[in-house]
């Protein structure tokens, strides 16, 4: 058993040597002449316009995380789905069915929660902004009706 651990340790050591060796060789042979143009931000062949620090809508991250959660659901359902037929042949099909139903129930509860919060809407207003918008709209309507 100690021999198996030695094999793993040897592979880890060789991997570390390879990575560190590549980094050291890169430091030794690449030129080092930093310029302002090289230090500037570059993305998708577009020159930067304005500053890099601006308010970014976190909804992109929320939607990406929601997508990942429901994408991972497929990966976690696959193993149960592959053994379902053999479990059903052995009389354990109800166990797999309960596992699938429980898992899907938790996911649908999460979907209902984010749907109720409005996180699936691309444009979402904060409640305070809605109240302010309603007050402004009422004022505009009252001003418009007063002038006519």
C-alpha positions as a printed Julia matrix, in Angstrom:
148×3 Matrix{Float64}:
   0.0    0.0     0.0
   2.88   2.35    0.68
   4.06   1.8    -2.89
   0.77   3.21   -4.28
   1.21   6.37   -2.22
   4.8    6.65   -3.44
   3.56   6.46   -7.04
   1.05   9.26   -6.42
   3.71  11.33   -4.65
   6.11  10.81   -7.57
   3.46  12.01  -10.04
   2.71  15.06   -7.89
   6.42  15.85   -7.62
   6.93  15.49  -11.38
   3.92  17.74  -12.04
   5.24  20.41   -9.66
   8.71  20.22  -11.23
   7.22  20.55  -14.71
   5.1   23.59  -13.8
   7.86  25.36  -11.86
  10.4   24.52  -14.57
   8.18  26.02  -17.27
   7.72  29.19  -15.21
  11.46  29.56  -14.58
  12.33  28.98  -18.25
   9.7   31.54  -19.24
  11.18  34.13  -16.86
  14.67  33.53  -18.22
  13.97  33.67  -21.95
  11.17  36.22  -22.4
  11.98  39.91  -22.87
  11.11  42.33  -20.09
  10.27  45.73  -21.59
   7.02  47.05  -20.12
   5.33  49.95  -21.89
   2.18  51.93  -21.26
   0.54  50.45  -24.36
   1.22  46.92  -23.15
  -0.14  47.7   -19.69
  -3.43  49.09  -20.99
  -6.67  47.12  -20.85
  -7.41  45.17  -24.01
 -10.47  43.1   -24.69
 -12.03  41.77  -27.88
  -9.93  43.96  -30.19
 -11.52  47.13  -28.8
  -9.64  50.02  -27.3
 -10.93  51.02  -23.87
 -13.19  54.04  -23.69
 -13.39  55.8   -20.35
 -12.34  54.41  -17.0
 -12.37  50.78  -16.04
 -14.21  51.46  -12.79
 -17.94  51.73  -13.39
 -21.09  50.35  -11.87
 -21.74  46.89  -13.22
 -25.15  45.31  -12.96
 -24.81  42.22  -10.73
 -27.81  40.65  -12.49
 -25.39  39.12  -14.99
 -23.78  37.15  -12.16
 -27.12  36.16  -10.64
 -28.4   34.81  -13.95
 -25.11  33.01  -14.57
 -25.29  31.35  -11.15
 -28.9   30.33  -11.72
 -27.89  28.81  -15.05
 -25.03  26.89  -13.43
 -27.31  25.51  -10.71
 -29.8   24.18  -13.23
 -27.04  22.97  -15.53
 -25.42  20.99  -12.72
 -28.85  19.48  -12.05
 -28.57  17.62  -15.36
 -25.16  16.25  -14.38
 -26.46  15.08  -11.01
 -29.59  13.48  -12.49
 -27.67  11.43  -15.05
 -26.21   8.8   -12.66
 -29.61   8.05  -11.1
 -31.25   7.88  -14.52
 -28.62   5.39  -15.78
 -29.15   2.94  -12.9
 -32.93   3.39  -12.65
 -33.74   0.38  -14.84
 -31.45  -1.97  -12.92
 -32.82  -0.68   -9.59
 -36.37  -1.19  -10.84
 -35.49  -4.78  -11.85
 -34.24  -5.4    -8.28
 -37.36  -3.88   -6.73
 -35.67  -0.6    -5.72
 -37.2    1.59   -8.43
 -39.24   3.5    -5.86
 -36.02   4.54   -4.06
 -34.6    6.05   -7.26
 -37.95   7.68   -8.01
 -38.08   9.25   -4.53
 -34.5   10.5    -4.94
 -35.32  12.07   -8.3
 -38.57  13.6    -7.02
 -36.87  15.04   -3.92
 -34.05  16.51   -5.95
 -36.42  18.02   -8.51
 -38.66  19.32   -5.72
 -35.76  21.2    -4.15
 -34.79  22.62   -7.54
 -38.35  23.7    -8.33
 -38.6   25.34   -4.9
 -35.44  27.28   -5.75
 -36.86  28.2    -9.15
 -40.1   29.4    -7.54
 -38.1   31.47   -5.04
 -35.99  33.25   -7.65
 -39.04  33.7    -9.86
 -41.03  35.25   -6.98
 -38.16  37.61   -6.17
 -38.11  38.73   -9.8
 -34.53  37.61  -10.39
 -35.47  36.1   -13.74
 -36.64  39.48  -15.02
 -33.86  41.19  -16.91
 -34.93  44.65  -15.75
 -35.73  44.79  -12.06
 -36.54  47.87  -10.07
 -35.94  48.23   -6.39
 -39.15  48.79   -4.42
 -38.05  52.29   -3.38
 -37.54  53.24   -7.02
 -41.04  51.99   -7.85
 -42.55  54.21   -5.13
 -40.56  57.21   -6.39
 -41.6   56.49   -9.98
 -45.26  56.31   -8.91
 -45.0   59.63   -7.06
 -43.36  61.29  -10.05
 -45.98  59.82  -12.39
 -48.84  61.08  -10.17
 -47.25  64.55  -10.06
 -46.85  64.63  -13.84
 -50.47  63.54  -14.32
 -51.78  66.1   -11.82
 -49.66  68.87  -13.4
 -50.88  67.89  -16.86
 -54.52  67.84  -15.77
 -54.14  71.2   -13.95
 -52.85  72.91  -17.12
 -55.8   71.72  -19.23
